[in-house]
Amino acid sequence: MSDTEHEIRITLKDVYEKVNAQGDEIGAISSKLDLYIGLTERIADHEKRIRTAERWIFALPGTAFVLSVAGLVVAVLKA
């Protein structure tokens, strides 16, 4: 056996093709990451809006209770 039978040759063309293929893969990953970041920002915005609405909804019964007690007190004082 000679040494040339087990040689592996990697040319600059091979390296160039591999680097280009990796660049394409990185581009695809980057675009997916951009979509994910946009999605998480939208989810955060929805969560913020839901929390704001919940604050108002849960404040209404307390406000209604205070107003009804105040109305009762005013009615008792006028009587």
C-alpha positions as CSV (number, residue, x, y, z in Angstrom):
1,M,0.0,0.0,0.0
2,S,1.2,3.4,-0.8
3,D,0.5,6.6,1.1
4,T,-1.7,8.0,-1.7
5,E,-4.4,5.3,-1.2
6,H,-5.4,6.8,2.2
7,E,-5.0,10.4,1.4
8,I,-7.8,12.8,2.0
9,R,-7.7,16.1,0.0
10,I,-9.7,19.1,0.9
11,T,-9.5,21.8,-1.6
12,L,-10.3,25.5,-1.2
13,K,-13.3,24.8,-3.4
14,D,-14.6,22.3,-0.9
15,V,-14.1,24.7,2.0
16,Y,-15.8,27.5,0.0
17,E,-18.8,25.3,-0.7
18,K,-19.1,24.2,2.9
19,V,-18.9,27.8,4.2
20,N,-21.6,28.9,1.7
21,A,-23.8,26.1,2.8
22,Q,-23.4,27.1,6.5
23,G,-24.1,30.7,5.6
24,D,-27.4,29.6,4.1
25,E,-28.3,27.6,7.2
26,I,-27.4,30.5,9.5
27,G,-29.6,32.8,7.4
28,A,-32.5,30.4,7.7
29,I,-32.0,30.2,11.5
30,S,-31.7,34.0,11.7
31,S,-35.0,34.5,10.0
32,K,-36.7,32.0,12.2
33,L,-35.2,33.7,15.3
34,D,-36.5,37.1,14.0
35,L,-40.0,35.6,13.7
36,Y,-39.8,34.1,17.2
37,I,-38.6,37.5,18.7
38,G,-41.5,39.2,17.0
39,L,-43.9,36.6,18.4
40,T,-42.6,37.0,21.9
41,E,-43.0,40.7,21.8
42,R,-46.6,40.4,20.6
43,I,-47.3,37.9,23.4
44,A,-45.9,40.2,26.0
45,D,-48.1,43.0,24.6
46,H,-51.1,40.8,24.8
47,E,-50.3,39.8,28.4
48,K,-49.9,43.5,29.3
49,R,-53.3,44.3,27.8
50,I,-55.0,41.4,29.6
51,R,-53.5,42.4,32.9
52,T,-54.7,46.0,32.5
53,A,-58.3,44.7,31.7
54,E,-58.2,42.3,34.6
55,R,-57.2,45.2,37.0
56,W,-60.3,47.2,35.9
57,I,-62.6,44.1,36.0
58,F,-61.5,43.2,39.5
59,A,-61.7,46.8,40.7
60,L,-65.3,47.1,39.7
61,P,-66.9,44.8,42.4
62,G,-64.9,46.6,45.1
63,T,-66.0,50.0,43.8
64,A,-69.6,48.8,43.6
65,F,-69.4,47.6,47.2
66,V,-68.0,50.9,48.5
67,L,-70.7,52.9,46.6
68,S,-73.5,50.7,47.9
69,V,-72.3,51.1,51.5
70,A,-71.9,54.8,51.0
71,G,-75.5,55.0,49.6
72,L,-76.8,53.0,52.5
73,V,-75.0,55.3,55.0
74,V,-76.4,58.4,53.2
75,A,-79.9,56.8,53.3
76,V,-79.7,56.0,57.0
77,L,-78.4,59.5,57.8
78,K,-81.3,61.2,55.9
79,A,-83.9,59.1,57.6
